[in-house]
Amino acid sequence: MGTGETKPPRVWIGRLLGPLVKKKALEDGEPMRRNSPTAPFLIVSETPELHVARARLLAAFDRFVAGGEAGCTTHPHAFFGQLTPSEWSKIMHKHLDHHLRQFGA
């Protein structure tokens, strides 16, 4: 999402609460909260093969890092709305960290 490869629509609850939650979500030192809601279009219904999912994750991570600030999308985040490249970087870091903690990695 941070590179603009996928451009999901804004979710209605994000339009209402996104600006209020964005500051708290982007605070330094604060991990993403457990049980944060997931937008329906992001829910994976099939069970992917671990090596395939890992390769996709690493490739997406590499594309995001290689793109730098210029590679960040100007498309609004589905929940938080407009993000600067710095904010995209923080939210991508927190999201990846959240899932790595979720799976004990």
C-alpha positions in Angstrom: 0.0 0.0 0.0 2.8 2.4 0.8 4.3 2.2 -2.7 0.9 2.7 -4.4 0.9 -0.8 -5.9 -2.5 -1.3 -4.3 -4.8 1.7 -3.9 -7.7 0.6 -1.6 -10.6 3.0 -1.0 -10.9 4.8 2.2 -13.0 3.0 4.8 -15.9 5.0 6.3 -14.8 4.5 9.9 -11.3 5.8 8.9 -12.8 8.9 7.5 -14.4 9.5 10.9 -11.7 8.3 13.3 -8.5 8.2 11.1 -7.4 11.8 11.7 -8.0 11.4 15.5 -6.1 8.0 15.7 -3.3 8.9 13.3 -1.2 10.9 15.8 -1.4 8.2 18.5 -0.7 5.4 16.0 2.4 7.2 14.7 3.9 7.9 18.2 7.5 6.8 18.5 8.0 3.8 20.8 4.4 2.8 20.7 3.8 -0.6 18.9 0.6 -1.1 16.9 -2.1 -2.2 19.3 -3.3 -5.8 19.4 -6.6 -6.6 17.9 -6.7 -3.5 15.7 -9.4 -3.9 13.1 -8.5 -5.1 9.6 -10.2 -3.7 6.6 -12.1 -6.5 4.8 -10.1 -6.1 1.6 -6.9 -7.0 3.5 -8.1 -10.2 5.0 -6.3 -13.2 3.5 -8.8 -16.1 3.3 -6.5 -18.8 1.9 -3.5 -20.3 3.7 -0.4 -19.3 1.8 2.7 -21.4 1.6 5.2 -19.9 4.0 8.1 -19.7 1.6 5.9 -18.0 -1.0 4.5 -15.5 1.5 8.0 -14.8 2.9 9.4 -14.1 -0.6 6.5 -11.8 -1.4 7.0 -9.9 1.9 10.7 -9.5 1.4 10.2 -8.3 -2.2 7.6 -5.8 -1.1 9.9 -4.6 1.7 12.8 -4.2 -0.7 10.6 -2.2 -3.2 9.4 0.1 -0.4 13.0 0.8 0.9 14.5 1.1 -2.6 11.8 3.7 -3.6 12.7 6.0 -0.7 10.6 9.1 -0.1 9.9 9.5 -3.8 8.6 5.9 -4.0 5.9 6.6 -1.4 2.4 6.8 -2.7 0.3 10.0 -2.6 -2.8 7.9 -2.5 -4.4 8.2 1.0 -4.1 5.3 3.5 -7.4 3.4 3.7 -7.8 4.3 7.4 -5.5 7.2 8.2 -6.0 9.3 5.1 -3.1 11.4 3.7 0.3 10.4 4.9 3.7 12.0 4.3 6.6 9.7 3.3 7.9 9.8 6.9 4.5 8.8 8.2 4.3 6.0 5.6 7.6 4.8 6.7 6.6 4.7 10.4 3.2 3.0 9.7 4.9 0.4 7.5 7.5 -0.3 10.2 4.8 -0.6 12.9 2.6 -2.8 10.8 5.5 -5.2 9.9 6.6 -5.2 13.6 3.0 -5.9 14.6 2.8 -9.1 12.5 6.3 -10.3 13.4 5.3 -10.0 17.1 2.0 -11.7 16.3 3.8 -14.7 15.0 6.6 -14.7 17.5 9.3 -13.8 15.0 
